[in-house]
Amino acid sequence: MSLGGGYMLSSRKGTQIPAIGLNITMKANGSATRDAYSLFEYAIPPETNGPPAHIHTREDESFICLAGRLDVSLGGEEFVLEFGDYLYLPRNVVHTFRNPYGEEARVISVVSPAGLEAYYQALGELPPGPKDMATLKPIMEEFGIELQLPPGGGH
């Protein structure tokens, strides 16, 4: 059946991207959306921190919680996302997230415009194992992402 270029993906189906210690499934990238947006399904394991506090200078993000709970820090405010909750994370606002709970959290992330998928791919191509900031920082800068470490952090 032709969908005129459209397609359907079931939950957890898509392109798996092994980056930042999360289970990231890319559902749509810039090629599929004429660079309008990219869309990811994040599965954040229990008791797992997401990335360090950072700013996206090129894209806006939106999170929609599918399962579990996720703590999100956004611009100095704290949010707990639960099933069905939506949070808009505008560009140039510091944010991070974590799952301190005993069950997996699942979130749909819409990123506009597209392009964050290339960042995740670059991280996924790094050798396995712990990553230090000296390795990650130049990759982040290439994609317009700025770390917001506390004073004295990351040295």
C-alpha positions as CSV (number, residue, x, y, z in Angstrom):
1,M,0.0,0.0,0.0
2,S,1.4,3.4,-0.9
3,L,1.1,6.2,1.6
4,G,2.3,8.9,-0.7
5,G,5.7,9.0,1.0
6,G,4.3,8.5,4.5
7,Y,5.0,5.6,6.7
8,M,3.9,4.0,10.0
9,L,6.2,2.7,12.8
10,S,5.1,0.8,15.9
11,S,6.2,1.7,19.4
12,R,10.0,1.2,19.8
13,K,10.4,0.7,16.0
14,G,12.6,2.8,13.9
15,T,16.4,3.4,13.7
16,Q,18.1,2.6,17.0
17,I,20.8,5.2,17.9
18,P,23.3,4.1,20.7
19,A,24.0,7.4,22.2
20,I,24.1,9.1,25.6
21,G,23.3,6.0,27.6
22,L,19.6,6.0,26.6
23,N,17.7,3.9,24.2
24,I,17.0,6.3,21.4
25,T,14.8,5.3,18.5
26,M,14.6,7.7,15.6
27,K,11.2,7.8,14.1
28,A,11.6,10.6,11.6
29,N,14.6,12.6,10.4
30,G,15.1,15.7,8.3
31,S,15.0,13.6,5.1
32,A,11.5,12.4,5.9
33,T,10.2,15.8,7.0
34,R,11.8,18.2,4.5
35,D,14.0,19.3,7.4
36,A,11.0,20.6,9.4
37,Y,11.6,18.3,12.4
38,S,13.0,15.1,13.7
39,L,11.2,12.8,16.1
40,F,12.7,10.4,18.6
41,E,11.3,7.9,21.1
42,Y,13.5,7.9,24.3
43,A,13.4,4.9,26.7
44,I,15.1,6.1,29.9
45,P,16.0,3.2,32.2
46,P,15.2,3.4,35.9
47,E,17.5,5.5,38.0
48,T,19.3,7.0,35.0
49,N,20.5,10.5,34.4
50,G,20.2,12.1,31.0
51,P,22.7,14.5,29.6
52,P,24.4,17.2,31.6
53,A,22.7,20.6,31.6
54,H,22.9,22.1,28.2
55,I,21.5,24.5,25.7
56,H,20.4,23.9,22.1
57,T,21.1,27.0,20.0
58,R,19.6,25.7,16.8
59,E,16.4,23.8,17.7
60,D,13.4,23.7,19.9
61,E,12.3,20.5,21.6
62,S,9.0,19.1,22.9
63,F,8.6,16.1,25.2
64,I,5.5,14.0,25.5
65,C,5.5,11.4,28.2
66,L,4.3,7.9,27.1
67,A,5.1,5.9,30.2
68,G,6.6,6.2,33.6
69,R,7.8,9.6,35.0
70,L,10.7,11.9,34.0
71,D,12.1,14.8,36.0
72,V,13.1,17.7,33.7
73,S,15.0,20.9,34.7
74,L,14.2,23.7,32.3
75,G,15.4,27.3,32.8
76,G,15.8,26.8,36.6
77,E,12.3,25.3,37.0
78,E,11.7,21.6,37.9
79,F,9.0,19.5,36.2
80,V,7.8,16.0,36.6
81,L,6.3,14.6,33.4
82,E,3.8,11.8,33.7
83,F,1.7,9.9,31.1
84,G,0.3,12.3,28.6
85,D,2.2,15.4,29.9
86,Y,3.7,17.8,27.3
87,L,6.7,20.1,27.9
88,Y,8.0,22.6,25.4
89,L,11.8,23.2,25.7
90,P,12.7,26.3,23.6
91,R,16.1,26.8,22.2
92,N,18.6,28.9,24.2
93,V,17.1,27.7,27.5
94,V,19.3,25.4,29.7
95,H,17.8,22.0,30.4
96,T,18.5,18.4,31.4
97,F,16.4,15.4,32.5
98,R,16.7,12.3,34.7
99,N,14.7,9.3,35.6
100,P,15.2,8.7,39.4
101,Y,12.3,6.3,39.6
102,G,12.1,2.5,39.7
103,E,10.5,2.1,36.3
104,E,11.5,3.0,32.7
105,A,10.3,6.3,31.4
106,R,9.4,6.7,27.7
107,V,9.2,10.0,26.0
108,I,8.5,11.2,22.5
109,S,10.8,14.1,21.6
110,V,10.0,16.4,18.6
111,V,13.0,18.5,17.6
112,S,12.5,21.4,15.2
113,P,14.1,22.1,12.8
114,A,15.6,18.7,12.0
115,G,19.3,18.0,12.6
116,L,19.7,16.6,16.1
117,E,19.8,13.2,14.5
118,A,23.2,14.0,13.1
119,Y,24.4,14.8,16.6
120,Y,23.1,11.5,18.0
121,Q,24.7,9.7,15.1
122,A,28.1,11.3,15.8
123,L,27.8,10.3,19.5
124,G,26.9,6.8,18.5
125,E,30.0,6.5,16.4
126,L,32.3,7.1,19.4
127,P,34.0,4.0,20.9
128,P,32.0,2.2,23.6
129,G,32.6,3.1,27.3
130,P,32.6,6.2,29.4
131,K,32.9,9.5,27.6
132,D,34.8,12.4,29.0
133,M,33.9,16.1,28.4
134,A,37.1,16.7,26.4
135,T,35.7,14.2,23.8
136,L,32.1,15.3,23.9
137,K,32.5,19.1,24.0
138,P,33.8,19.5,20.5
139,I,31.0,17.3,19.1
140,M,28.4,19.3,21.0
141,E,29.8,22.6,19.8
142,E,29.7,21.3,16.1
143,F,26.0,20.9,16.5
144,G,25.3,24.1,18.4
145,I,24.9,22.5,21.8
146,E,26.5,24.3,24.7
147,L,27.3,22.5,28.0
148,Q,26.2,24.4,31.1
149,L,28.4,22.8,33.8
150,P,28.5,24.3,37.3
151,P,31.6,26.3,38.2
152,G,34.5,23.9,38.5
153,G,32.7,21.1,36.7
154,G,34.0,19.2,33.7
155,H,37.7,19.9,34.3
